[in-house]
Amino acid sequence: MFSEQVLGNAIRSALLIGAGSSLFIANAANAAAGENASVERIEVTGSRINRTDIETASPVTVISSAFIAQSGYNSVEEILSAQPTAAGMNLGATTNNGSGGSATVNLRGMGVQRTLVLLNGRRMVSSGTGADSAVDLNTIPVAMIQNIEILKDGASAVYGSDAIAGVVNIITKKDFVGTELTLDASQTDKGDGTSKGISILHGLELAQGNLVVGLQYSDRGEIIQSDRDFVEPGASSFIPTGSLGGLVADGAGGLKPRDTSYDYTDDSYAQTPNELFSVFSAYNTELDSDTELSFDFMYTRRESNQQMAPQPANLDLASNKLDALHLTNIQAAYDKLNADIADPTKHHVIEDTVNYRRRMTDAGPRIFSQETDTYRASIGLKGYLDNDAMWDISATYGRNDSKDSVQNSIHAGNMISSIYQDQNAWFSGDAMANSDLAAQGILYTEENEGGNKQFTLAAGFSGVTASDIGYAIGFETRHESGYYTPDEITQRGESTAAQQFATDGDYSVQSIYGEISVPVTEQLTFEAASRYDEYSTFGGEITWKLGATYRLNDAFMIRSVAATGFRAPSVSELYGGDSGSYDYLSDPWGNELDAQIKVNYTSDENLQPEESESFTFGMVWEVMDGLSTTVDYWAFDITNAISRVDVQQELNACFNGISAACSGLNITADGDLSALTSQLTNIGSQETSGVDWNISYSHDLFKVALDTTFLIEFEQDGTDYTGTIDGNIGGYADIKSNLSVYGYVSDDLTVLYNAQFISGMDGEYYGQPFATDDVVYHNISAAYHINDQWVVNAGVKNLFDKEPEAVLGGNDMGTVPSIYDVIGRNLFISTSYQF
């Protein structure tokens, strides 16, 4: 018969599997445990009650700093996106179009805005380029991480808004004495994407406490899309020579139909460069035997770039301002085309305006640059009473400031004026001088700025009664604000990029919560929590959680949680300025010349919160000594989701005569898409379910961990995405799995093998079905301890240089970079020295 402590260790080991993390953590936990070990109450992600162990009803995965280091991970986003629980689409190093340099996490594929990110159990400020709805994970330096805890069920009853899909709690290093210097570098086997970094961590005993101070600098190198063999040449209708009414110069003074396209992959990044500089510190001390003071501070400076092909200028020129020669040439070319068209309604005609398109290679590629500064400071007091109860108060302030720019932007109004004045030069197909473009005010640098602020005050009281009933109550007040101010030219709609207006707004929320854990018998424990949040924007919201654990015997435990959750609308969703986006759509009327059609996105101050229900049921089992496993079924149901209608679906409905679809998109029944609009509304829904299975085996010579997620269902807004991949929403593989094998070659040398499996998915693009194959990425590394102070890590990611699967209509490089590796074989090395 196993002892209670053995069961506790088994549960601890099983819960800490997370992508091989148990290879490092479980060993440390077992070593620390002993027959006479003292019992200490600890904080557990997902609960406000301090506990003697982590056998809660909620499934938690923990990733250790040791696993992060040996795997060669150099960003939090890279760590989290590799987890089987990640799905859908997120922003990261390989997001070149629209990321603003940010990195995000998407648990269960339910949306980056539905995963709550905490730092040491307290909220992180939203960050990025301004009025953001998610945390930029770049702001959290890897060097400061002790471990990452992922709570894989809804936790709004404990933490409030945003914790619908789960919680990522990043725990920083504390109680460190000495100095640790770390250097790291990586490069692909093609010789590009060179990245490097340095960090220093110093800790000392100070004033009856411990002070930890750290610095980290990292520099990520770029990779150009066309430098990868799998990338097909781009085929855009916006060409450097320009096209007038779909026609191009024929070299003989006339016009002909466009018969060439433009390859945009030569100028676009596959991996975006950035530089990060971070300063962080933590101080913990005992003011007296019953009172503790804690303080932590973090500052991160991010300088990042993305590069895309030169700006596509899409201009409507007044026909009555065009020279007669050009109108004659257009008509002559149209007459030739019309002679081959039997249907007169499809004939090409000259209307009041003539469309002119030009890829502005004359100006150079668009270079997007961001400079963001993110600050976070938190101070807390914690006290212990004679009855083993505990009180705590804290204040947390976060701020994010950003300036971003777009070099080689084009002023549409000035370009139109230049065209009218010198039509022969623009319509000849010849290049325009860069200096002339600048002198005429056509070429300019777009300058934008934005930011986010967050301030939280919290107080709590928790304890355990004589009957071993755990409880916690507390109060929080939080204020959030955000803004984004686009360049004046963009706001006036004078740029060839889509028009965008300013965003500015704020809200406040007051919250109270309570939690209880009741041991009904020695085997059965019930947990319950409830929370009330009062928002200045929409009113109040009540959430609750009910959970239970039952130990059939000392080696087997069953657990379950049912909970409700919500997500409050963000500043950008409430107060976001109208913005244009050129989306890939199919025009059923055939009026548009290009697949990229401008859609005007609008917000709504009257949005209501999203609501959710979640349920988990699973078991923890120590099969035998060294072998443990967990299996958890999970299901989430979101209603009233903040979303937009499917524009393509509504376009088709309008074309088929449904007037409500036309009015909803602000378009006409005959296909005038010039005012095409998509407004945020509480119209969406999500239903998803699956099974997480983790198994871990530990031996004296090696340890093995397998972490797998089986997706049963993912349905969004009535569409089933289970087992599919799409360029707009990402991938929802039926199976995602990580296998890690950690071996002890000698006392000084350890090796780690990690395999990531993604099952094949189906897709459809413009009615054309396609499928991707199963993918396995193999990674291998080794750590050599030169002595007690000095260790060297080296390894290879994507060992066999597996190319990404082709995705028709993929969001970049003919695939979905947030799902598949577009970088290829990557070699890394790092070394740490402690003194």
C-alpha positions in Angstrom: 0.0 0.0 0.0 1.4 3.4 -1.0 1.6 6.1 1.7 -0.2 9.4 1.5 3.1 11.1 0.8 3.9 8.8 -2.1 0.5 9.6 -3.6 1.2 13.3 -3.1 4.5 12.8 -4.9 2.8 10.8 -7.7 0.2 13.5 -8.2 2.9 16.2 -8.2 4.9 14.3 -10.8 1.9 13.7 -13.0 0.8 17.3 -12.9 4.2 18.6 -13.7 4.6 16.6 -17.0 4.0 19.5 -19.4 6.1 18.8 -22.6 8.7 17.0 -20.7 9.0 19.4 -17.8 8.5 16.6 -15.3 11.9 15.3 -16.4 13.4 18.0 -14.3 10.8 19.0 -11.8 9.6 15.6 -10.5 13.2 14.6 -9.7 13.7 17.7 -7.7 10.4 17.2 -5.9 11.2 13.7 -5.0 14.6 14.6 -3.8 13.1 17.3 -1.6 10.5 15.0 -0.1 11.3 12.7 2.7 9.6 10.8 5.5 10.3 13.5 8.0 9.9 16.5 5.6 8.2 19.5 7.0 4.8 20.4 5.7 4.5 23.8 4.1 1.5 25.5 2.6 2.1 26.8 -0.9 0.4 28.9 -3.5 -1.1 26.9 -6.4 -2.2 28.5 -9.7 -5.9 28.4 -9.9 -6.6 28.8 -6.2 -6.4 31.5 -3.6 -6.1 29.0 -0.8 -2.6 28.1 0.3 -2.3 24.3 0.3 0.0 21.6 1.6 0.2 20.0 -1.9 -0.9 20.6 -5.4 -3.6 17.9 -5.6 -6.3 20.3 -6.7 -9.3 19.5 -8.9 -7.9 21.6 -11.8 -5.2 20.2 -14.2 -2.0 22.2 -14.2 1.1 21.8 -16.4 4.5 23.1 -15.2 7.5 23.9 -17.4 10.8 24.3 -15.6 13.6 26.7 -16.3 15.9 23.7 -16.7 13.8 22.3 -19.5 13.6 25.7 -21.1 17.4 26.2 -21.1 18.2 22.7 -22.4 15.6 23.0 -25.2 17.1 26.1 -26.5 14.0 28.2 -26.1 14.7 31.9 -26.1 11.2 33.4 -25.8 8.1 32.7 -23.8 6.0 32.5 -27.0 8.2 29.8 -28.4 7.8 27.8 -25.2 4.0 28.1 -25.1 3.3 27.6 -28.8 5.1 24.2 -28.6 2.6 22.9 -26.0 -0.1 20.5 -27.3 -2.7 22.7 -25.7 -1.9 25.5 -28.1 -4.0 25.7 -31.3 -5.6 28.2 -33.6 -3.2 31.0 -34.5 -1.0 33.3 -32.4 1.6 36.0 -33.0 5.3 35.2 -32.9 8.7 35.5 -34.5 7.4 34.2 -37.8 4.4 36.6 -38.0 5.5 39.2 -40.5 2.1 40.7 -41.5 0.2 42.5 -38.8 2.0 41.4 -35.6 3.4 44.8 -34.6 6.3 42.7 -33.2 4.2 41.2 -30.5 4.0 37.6 -29.3 0.9 35.9 -27.8 -0.4 32.6 -26.6 -3.6 30.8 -27.8 -4.7 28.0 -25.4 -7.2 25.5 -27.0 -7.3 27.8 -30.1 -10.0 29.8 -28.3 -8.3 33.2 -29.0 -5.3 35.0 -27.6 -7.7 37.4 -25.8 -9.2 34.5 -23.8 -6.0 33.3 -22.1 -5.1 35.2 -18.9 -1.4 35.9 -18.4 -0.2 36.4 -14.8 3.2 37.2 -13.4 3.7 35.7 -9.9 0.0 35.3 -9.6 -0.9 38.9 -10.5 -2.1 40.3 -13.8 0.3 41.5 -16.5 -0.6 44.8 -18.4 -1.7 44.3 -21.9 1.1 45.4 -24.2 2.1 45.9 -27.8 1.6 49.0 -30.0 -1.4 50.4 -28.1 -4.9 49.6 -26.9 -4.0 45.9 -26.9 -6.3 43.1 -25.7 -3.5 40.6 -24.9 -0.1 40.5 -23.2 3.0 40.8 -25.4 5.1 37.8 -24.2 8.2 39.5 -25.5 8.0 41.7 -22.4 8.8 38.8 -20.1 12.5 37.9 -20.2 13.3 34.1 -20.2 16.2 34.7 -17.8 13.9 35.7 -15.0 11.7 32.6 -15.2 11.7 29.9 -12.6 8.8 28.0 -14.1 5.7 28.5 -16.1 2.4 27.1 -14.8 -0.5 26.5 -17.3 -3.9 26.1 -15.8 -6.0 24.2 -18.3 -9.6 25.0 -17.3 -11.7 28.1 -16.9 -10.8 30.3 -13.9 -12.9 33.4 -14.0 -14.3 32.6 -10.5 -10.8 33.0 -9.1 -9.1 35.5 -11.4 -12.0 37.3 -13.2 -12.2 38.3 -16.8 -10.1 36.7 -19.6 -9.5 33.4 -17.9 -11.9 31.6 -20.2 -9.5 29.2 -21.9 -7.1 29.0 -19.0 -4.3 30.8 -17.3 -0.6 31.1 -17.9 1.2 32.0 -14.6 4.9 32.9 -15.0 6.9 32.5 -11.8 10.1 34.4 -11.5 13.3 33.5 -9.7 13.5 34.4 -6.0 15.7 33.5 -3.1 18.8 33.4 -5.3 22.3 34.0 -4.0 25.4 34.4 -6.2 25.9 35.5 -9.8 25.0 33.6 -13.0 26.1 34.7 -16.4 24.5 33.1 -19.5 25.4 33.5 -23.2 23.4 32.0 -26.0 23.5 32.0 -29.8 21.6 30.3 -32.7 21.7 30.1 -36.5 20.0 28.1 -39.2 22.0 25.7 -41.2 21.4 28.0 -44.2 23.5 30.7 -42.4 20.7 33.1 -41.7 18.5 34.0 -38.7 21.5 34.5 -36.5 20.4 35.3 -33.0 22.3 35.9 -29.8 21.8 36.9 -26.2 23.4 37.6 -22.8 21.9 37.6 -19.3 23.2 38.2 -15.9 21.5 37.3 -12.6 22.7 38.4 -9.3 21.3 37.6 -5.9 22.3 38.5 -2.3 21.1 38.6 1.2 20.1 42.1 2.1 18.5 43.6 5.2 17.2 40.3 6.4 15.8 39.5 3.0 16.9 38.4 -0.5 17.4 40.7 -3.5 17.6 39.4 -7.0 18.6 41.7 -9.9 18.9 40.6 -13.5 19.6 42.0 -17.0 18.9 40.4 -20.3 19.7 41.4 -23.9 18.7 39.4 -27.0 19.0 40.1 -30.7 17.0 38.0 -33.2 18.1 37.9 -36.8 16.0 38.1 -39.9 15.2 35.5 -42.6 13.8 36.4 -46.0 10.9 34.3 -47.3 12.4 33.7 -50.8 15.5 32.1 -49.2 13.4 29.1 -48.4 13.0 26.5 -51.2 9.4 25.7 -50.2 8.2 29.3 -50.7 6.5 29.7 -54.1 6.9 33.0 -55.9 4.2 35.5 -55.0 1.7 36.5 -57.7 0.2 39.9 -57.0 -1.8 41.9 -59.5 -0.1 45.1 -58.2 3.0 45.2 -60.5 6.0 47.7 -60.5 5.1 49.0 -64.0 1.5 49.8 -63.0 -1.8 48.9 -64.6 -4.5 51.2 -65.9 -8.0 49.7 -65.9 -6.3 46.3 -65.7 -4.1 47.1 -68.8 -0.4 47.6 -69.0 1.9 49.4 -71.5 2.6 47.2 -74.6 5.9 48.9 -75.5 4.5 50.4 -78.7 2.6 53.3 -77.2 -0.6 51.4 -76.5 -2.1 49.1 -73.8 -2.6 45.4 -73.4 -4.1 43.1 -70.8 -1.9 42.5 -67.8 0.0 39.3 -68.3 2.6 39.4 -65.4 2.4 39.4 -61.6 4.7 40.5 -58.8 6.7 38.3 -56.5 6.5 39.8 -53.1 8.5 37.1 -51.3 11.9 38.7 -52.1 11.2 41.6 -49.7 9.2 39.8 -47.0 10.5 38.4 -43.7 10.1 34.8 -42.7 11.6 35.5 -39.3 11.3 39.0 -38.0 14.2 40.7 -36.3 14.0 42.3 -32.8 16.1 43.5 -30.0 15.0 43.1 -26.4 16.6 44.7 -23.3 15.1 43.8 -19.9 15.9 44.8 -16.3 14.1 42.9 -13.5 14.4 42.6 -9.8 12.7 40.9 -6.9 13.0 41.5 -3.1 11.6 39.5 -0.3 12.1 40.0 3.4 10.5 39.3 6.8 9.6 42.6 8.6 9.0 40.5 11.6 8.3 36.8 12.4 4.7 37.2 11.1 5.0 39.7 8.3 6.6 39.5 4.9 7.3 42.2 2.3 7.7 41.4 -1.4 8.5 43.7 -4.3 9.2 43.0 -8.0 10.0 45.2 -10.9 10.4 44.6 -14.6 11.2 46.8 -17.5 11.5 45.7 -21.1 12.5 47.7 -24.2 11.6 46.1 -27.5 12.9 47.3 -30.9 11.4 45.2 -33.7 11.0 45.2 -37.4 8.9 43.6 -40.1 9.4 44.0 -43.8 6.9 43.6 -46.6 6.9 44.2 -50.3 6.5 47.8 -51.4 3.2 49.5 -50.9 0.5 48.5 -53.4 -1.2 51.7 -54.5 -4.8 51.3 -55.5 -6.2 54.5 -56.9 -9.4 55.5 -58.7 -8.6 58.3 -61.3 -11.3 60.6 -62.7 -11.8 59.7 -66.4 -12.4 63.4 -67.3 -8.9 64.2 -66.0 -7.1 61.7 -68.2 -5.6 62.7 -71.5 -7.5 61.7 -74.6 -4.6 59.6 -75.8 -4.8 57.3 -72.7 -8.6 57.0 -72.9 -8.3 56.1 -76.6 -5.7 53.4 -75.8 -7.9 52.0 -73.0 -10.9 51.9 -75.3 -8.9 50.2 -78.1 -7.7 47.5 -75.7 -11.2 47.0 -74.3 -12.6 46.6 -77.8 -10.3 43.8 -78.5 -11.2 42.1 -75.2 -14.9 42.5 -75.7 -14.8 41.0 -79.2 -14.2 37.6 -77.5 -16.9 38.0 -74.8 -20.4 36.7 -75.8 -22.2 38.2 -72.7 -22.6 42.0 -73.2 -23.1 42.5 -69.4 -19.5 41.4 -68.9 -18.0 43.8 -71.4 -15.2 46.1 -70.3 -16.3 49.8 -70.3 -14.8 53.1 -69.3 -16.7 54.6 -66.4 -16.4 57.8 -64.4 -13.3 56.5 -62.8 -10.5 54.3 -64.0 -8.6 52.1 -61.6 -4.8 52.5 -61.5 -2.7 50.0 -59.6 1.1 50.1 -59.0 3.5 48.2 -56.8 5.6 51.0 -55.5 9.0 49.4 -55.9 10.2 52.9 -56.8 9.9 53.7 -53.1 11.3 50.5 -51.6 9.9 47.9 -49.3 7.6 48.8 -46.4 9.6 48.6 -43.2 7.5 48.4 -40.0 9.4 49.4 -36.9 8.3 49.4 -33.3 9.8 50.8 -30.1 7.9 49.7 -27.0 8.7 50.3 -23.3 6.9 48.1 -20.8 7.1 48.7 -17.1 5.6 46.6 -14.2 6.0 47.1 -10.5 4.2 45.2 -7.7 4.5 45.5 -4.0 2.8 43.3 -1.4 2.5 42.7 2.3 1.7 39.3 3.7 0.9 38.5 7.4 0.4 35.3 9.4 -2.0 35.1 12.4 -1.9 32.8 15.4 -4.7 30.6 14.0 -2.7 29.9 10.9 -4.7 32.4 8.9 -3.0 34.7 6.4 -3.8 38.2 5.1 -2.2 40.0 2.2 -2.5 43.3 0.4 -0.8 44.3 -2.9 -0.6 47.1 -5.4 0.5 46.5 -9.0 1.1 49.0 -11.7 1.8 48.3 -15.4 2.4 50.6 -18.3 3.2 50.1 -21.9 4.3 52.9 -24.3 4.8 52.4 -28.0 6.0 54.3 -31.1 5.7 52.5 -34.4 6.4 53.7 -37.9 6.1 52.5 -41.5 8.8 53.6 -43.8 8.2 54.1 -47.6 4.5 54.8 -47.1 2.6 56.4 -50.0 0.4 59.6 -49.8 -2.5 58.7 -52.1 -3.6 62.3 -52.7 -0.2 63.6 -53.7 0.3 60.5 -55.9 -3.0 61.2 -57.8 -2.0 64.9 -58.2 1.4 63.8 -59.6 -0.3 61.3 -62.0 -2.6 64.0 -63.4 0.3 66.3 -64.0 2.6 63.8 -65.7 0.4 61.0 -67.1 2.9 59.9 -69.7 5.6 59.1 -67.1 3.3 57.2 -64.8 1.5 55.2 -67.5 4.7 54.4 -69.5 5.7 51.5 -67.3 9.0 53.2 -66.5 10.4 53.5 -62.9 9.9 56.7 -61.0 12.9 58.3 -59.2 12.8 57.9 -55.4 14.0 61.4 -55.0 11.1 62.7 -57.1 8.6 60.8 -55.0 10.0 62.3 -51.8 10.1 65.8 -53.3 6.4 65.6 -54.3 5.3 64.4 -50.9 4.3 61.0 -52.3 6.9 59.1 -50.2 6.7 59.6 -46.4 7.2 57.8 -43.1 4.0 56.9 -41.2 4.3 57.7 -37.5 2.0 56.2 -34.9 1.9 55.9 -31.1 0.0 54.1 -28.5 0.0 52.6 -25.0 -1.8 50.7 -22.2 -2.0 51.3 -18.4 -3.2 49.1 -15.6 -3.4 49.6 -11.9 -4.7 47.0 -9.4 -5.2 47.1 -5.6 -6.0 43.8 -4.0 -6.5 42.5 -0.4 -7.2 39.0 0.7 -7.7 36.8 3.7 -7.3 33.0 3.8 -6.8 30.2 6.2 -7.7 26.7 7.4 -10.2 25.9 10.2 -9.8 23.3 12.9 -11.8 21.0 10.7 -9.2 21.4 7.9 -11.6 23.5 5.8 -9.6 25.9 3.6 -11.1 29.3 2.8 -10.2 32.5 1.1 -12.0 35.9 0.6 -10.8 39.0 -1.1 -11.3 42.3 -2.8 -9.8 43.8 -6.0 -10.1 47.1 -7.8 -8.5 47.6 -11.2 -8.4 50.4 -13.8 -7.5 49.8 -17.4 -6.8 52.3 -20.2 -5.4 52.2 -23.7 -5.0 54.4 -26.7 -3.7 54.2 -30.3 -3.1 57.3 -32.4 -2.4 56.6 -36.1 -0.5 59.0 -38.3 -2.5 62.0 -39.4 -2.3 61.1 -43.0 -3.7 57.7 -42.2 -6.5 59.2 -40.2 -7.4 61.5 -43.0 -7.5 58.6 -45.5 -4.8 60.1 -47.6 -2.5 57.1 -47.5 -2.6 54.2 -50.0 -2.9 52.0 -46.9 -6.3 51.6 -45.4 -7.8 54.5 -43.4 -7.7 54.2 -39.6 -9.0 56.4 -36.8 -7.7 56.9 -33.3 -8.6 54.6 -30.4 -8.9 55.9 -26.8 -10.8 54.7 -23.8 -10.7 53.3 -20.3 -12.8 51.3 -17.7 -12.7 50.3 -14.1 -13.8 47.2 -12.3 -14.4 46.3 -8.6 -14.4 42.7 -7.5 -15.1 40.5 -4.5 -14.5 36.7 -4.4 -14.7 33.8 -2.0 -13.3 30.3 -2.2 -13.6 27.2 0.0 -12.1 23.7 0.1 -14.0 21.1 2.3 -12.6 17.7 3.1 -15.9 15.7 3.4 -14.0 12.5 4.2 -10.4 11.4 4.0 -11.0 10.5 0.4 -13.4 13.1 -0.8 -12.8 16.9 -1.0 -15.1 19.5 -2.5 -14.0 22.9 -3.8 -16.1 25.9 -4.6 -15.5 29.5 -5.6 -17.5 32.5 -6.6 -16.7 36.0 -7.8 -18.6 39.2 -8.5 -17.1 41.8 -10.9 -18.7 45.3 -11.4 -17.6 47.0 -14.6 -18.0 50.7 -15.4 -18.8 49.7 -19.0 -21.6 47.1 -18.7 -22.4 46.4 -15.1 -22.0 43.3 -13.0 -21.1 39.7 -13.7 -21.2 36.7 -11.3 -19.1 33.5 -11.9 -18.7 30.3 -10.0 -16.7 27.1 -9.8 -17.4 23.7 -8.3 -14.8 21.0 -8.0 -14.1 17.8 -6.3 -11.3 15.3 -5.8 -11.8 11.7 -4.8 -9.0 9.2 -3.8 -10.1 5.7 -4.5 -6.9 4.5 -2.8 -3.4 5.9 -2.1 -2.4 5.6 -5.8 -5.5 6.7 -7.7 -7.4 10.0 -7.6 -10.4 11.3 -9.6 -10.9 15.0 -10.1 -13.5 17.3 -11.8 -14.4 20.9 -12.1 -17.5 22.7 -13.5 -17.2 26.5 -13.8 -18.6 29.6 -15.5 -16.5 32.4 -16.9 -16.7 35.6 -18.8 -14.5 38.0 -20.8 -15.1 41.8 -20.6 -14.9 43.7 -23.9 -11.4 45.4 -24.2 -10.7 49.0 -24.8 -10.1 48.4 -28.5 -13.3 46.5 -28.9 -15.3 49.2 -27.1 -13.6 52.4 -28.3 -11.5 51.3 -31.3 -11.4 53.7 -34.2 -12.6 52.5 -37.5 -9.9 50.7 -39.4 -9.5 49.3 -42.9 -8.1 45.9 -43.7 -7.5 44.3 -47.1 -8.8 40.8 -46.6 -8.7 37.9 -49.0 -12.2 37.5 -50.2 -14.1 36.3 -53.3 -16.3 38.9 -54.9 -19.4 36.9 -56.2 -20.3 39.8 -58.5 -16.9 39.8 -60.1 -16.5 43.6 -59.8 -13.2 43.5 -57.8 -10.0 43.0 -59.7 -8.0 41.5 -56.8 -8.6 38.9 -54.1 -7.7 41.5 -51.4 -10.8 43.6 -50.8 -11.0 46.5 -48.3 -13.2 45.8 -45.3 -13.9 48.6 -42.7 -13.7 47.2 -39.2 -15.7 49.1 -36.5 -16.1 48.7 -32.7 -19.1 49.2 -30.5 -19.3 50.9 -27.1 -22.4 48.9 -26.1 -20.7 45.5 -26.3 -21.6 43.0 -23.5 -19.3 40.5 -21.9 -18.7 37.1 -23.4 -20.0 34.2 -21.2 -18.6 30.6 -20.9 -19.1 27.3 -19.2 -16.4 24.8 -18.7 -16.1 21.2 -17.4 -13.2 18.9 -16.7 -13.2 15.3 -15.5 -10.1 13.2 -15.1 -7.9 11.0 -13.0 -4.3 10.9 -11.6 -2.8 7.5 -11.2 0.5 6.2 -10.0 0.6 2.9 -12.0 3.8 1.7 -10.3 6.9 3.1 -8.8 8.3 5.7 -11.3 5.3 5.5 -13.7 2.4 7.9 -13.4 -0.3 9.2 -15.7 -3.1 11.7 -15.9 -6.1 11.7 -18.2 -8.5 14.7 -18.4 -11.6 15.3 -20.5 -12.3 19.0 -21.0 -15.2 21.0 -22.6 -15.7 24.7 -23.1 -18.8 26.5 -24.4 -18.7 30.2 -25.1 -21.8 32.2 -25.9 -22.4 35.9 -26.6 -18.8 36.0 -28.0 -17.5 39.3 -29.3 -17.0 38.6 -33.0 -17.8 39.7 -36.5 -20.0 38.1 -39.1 -18.3 35.9 -41.7 -17.8 38.5 -44.4 -17.5 35.9 -47.2 -20.6 34.1 -46.1 -22.6 37.3 -45.9 -21.2 38.5 -49.3 -22.6 35.3 -50.8 -25.9 35.7 -49.0 -26.3 39.3 -50.3 -25.5 38.1 -53.9 -28.2 35.5 -53.5 -30.8 38.1 -52.7 -30.8 38.3 -48.9 -31.3 42.0 -48.2 -30.4 41.7 -44.5 -26.9 40.5 -45.4 -26.4 43.5 -47.7 -27.5 46.0 -45.1 -25.4 44.2 -42.4 -22.3 44.7 -44.5 -23.3 48.2 -45.8 -23.1 47.1 -49.4 -25.6 47.3 -52.3 -27.4 44.4 -53.9 -25.6 44.9 -57.2 -22.2 44.4 -55.5 -20.9 47.9 -54.7 -18.3 47.0 -52.0 -16.8 50.5 -51.6 -18.3 50.8 -48.1 -17.9 47.2 -47.0 -18.2 47.2 -43.2 -17.8 44.6 -40.5 -18.9 45.7 -37.0 -18.0 43.9 -33.7 -21.1 42.5 -32.0 -22.0 39.8 -29.4 -22.9 37.3 -32.2 -20.3 34.6 -31.9 -20.0 31.3 -30.2 -17.5 28.5 -29.6 -17.8 24.9 -28.5 -14.7 22.8 -28.0 -13.9 19.6 -26.2 -11.1 17.1 -26.0 -8.8 14.9 -23.9 -5.4 15.6 -22.4 -3.3 12.6 -21.7 0.0 12.7 -19.9 2.3 9.9 -18.9 5.7 10.0 -17.2 8.2 7.2 -16.4 11.3 7.8 -14.4 14.4 5.5 -14.2 17.8 5.9 -12.8 19.3 6.3 -16.3 16.5 8.1 -18.1 13.1 9.7 -17.9 10.3 9.7 -20.5 7.3 12.1 -20.7 4.5 12.0 -23.2 2.0 14.9 -23.3 -0.9 14.6 -25.8 -4.0 16.5 -26.6 -6.8 14.8 -28.5 -9.3 17.3 -30.0 -12.8 16.0 -30.1 -14.6 19.1 -31.4 -14.0 22.7 -32.2 -16.9 24.6 -33.6 -17.0 28.4 -34.0 -20.0 30.5 -35.1 -21.7 27.3 -36.4 -18.7 26.1 -38.4 -16.9 22.9 -37.5 -13.1 23.4 -37.6 -12.2 20.1 -36.0 -9.2 18.6 -37.8 -9.0 21.5 -40.2 -6.5 24.3 -41.1 -7.3 27.7 -42.5 -5.2 30.8 -43.3 -7.6 33.0 -41.3 -8.1 31.1 -38.0 -5.1 28.7 -37.9 -5.0 25.0 -37.3 -7.1 22.6 -35.1 -5.3 19.3 -35.4 -7.1 16.2 -34.0 -3.9 15.2 -32.2 -0.9 17.2 -30.9 1.7 15.5 -28.9 5.1 16.1 -27.3 7.5 13.2 -26.4 10.6 14.0 -24.3 13.3 11.6 -23.4 15.9 12.8 -20.9 19.0 10.6 -20.5 21.9 10.5 -18.1 25.0 9.6 -20.1 27.3 10.3 -17.1 27.4 12.4 -14.0 28.4 15.4 -16.2 26.6 14.8 -19.5 22.8 14.7 -20.1 20.9 14.5 -23.4 17.4 15.5 -24.3 15.4 14.3 -27.2 12.1 16.0 -27.9 9.6 15.2 -30.7 6.5 17.3 -31.6 3.7 15.6 -33.5 0.9 17.4 -35.4 -1.7 15.3 -37.1 -2.7 16.0 -40.7 -5.6 18.5 -41.3 -8.1 19.2 -44.0 -8.8 22.5 -45.6 -10.7 24.3 -48.4 -9.8 27.4 -50.4 -12.3 28.9 -52.8 -14.0 25.6 -53.0 -10.8 23.6 -53.6 -10.2 21.0 -51.0 -6.7 20.1 -49.7 -5.1 18.2 -46.9 -1.8 18.4 -44.9 0.1 15.3 -43.8 1.2 14.3 -40.3 4.2 16.2 -39.2 6.9 15.3 -36.6 9.6 17.7 -35.6 12.7 16.2 -34.0 14.8 18.2 -31.6 17.9 17.0 -29.7 20.3 18.7 -27.3 22.9 17.9 -24.7 24.1 19.6 -21.5 27.7 19.2 -20.3 28.7 20.2 -16.8 32.3 21.2 -17.0 32.4 21.7 -13.3 29.9 22.6 -10.5 29.7 26.2 -11.8 29.9 25.9 -15.5 27.5 24.2 -17.9 27.2 24.2 -21.7 24.0 23.4 -23.6 24.0 22.7 -27.4 21.4 21.3 -29.7 19.5 21.2 -33.0 15.8 22.1 -33.5 14.0 20.5 -36.4 16.9 18.1 -36.8 15.7 16.7 -40.2 14.9 20.1 -41.6 11.2 19.3 -42.1 9.5 21.8 -44.4 6.1 23.2 -43.5 2.9 21.7 -45.0 1.4 23.7 -47.9 -1.9 25.4 -47.0 -3.9 26.9 -49.8 -4.8 30.4 -48.8 -2.3 30.3 -45.9 -1.7 33.6 -44.2 2.0 33.7 -45.2 4.5 31.7 -47.3 1.9 29.4 -48.5 1.3 27.9 -45.0 0.4 28.9 -41.5 3.7 29.9 -39.7 2.2 29.7 -36.2 1.4 26.0 -36.8 4.4 24.8 -38.9 8.1 25.6 -38.7 9.1 27.9 -41.6 12.6 28.4 -40.3 14.1 24.9 -40.8 17.0 23.3 -39.1 18.3 25.6 -36.3 21.5 25.1 -34.3 21.8 26.6 -30.9 24.4 26.8 -28.1 24.4 28.4 -24.6 26.6 28.5 -21.6 26.0 29.5 -18.0 28.6 30.2 -15.3 27.8 30.6 -11.6 30.1 32.3 -9.3 
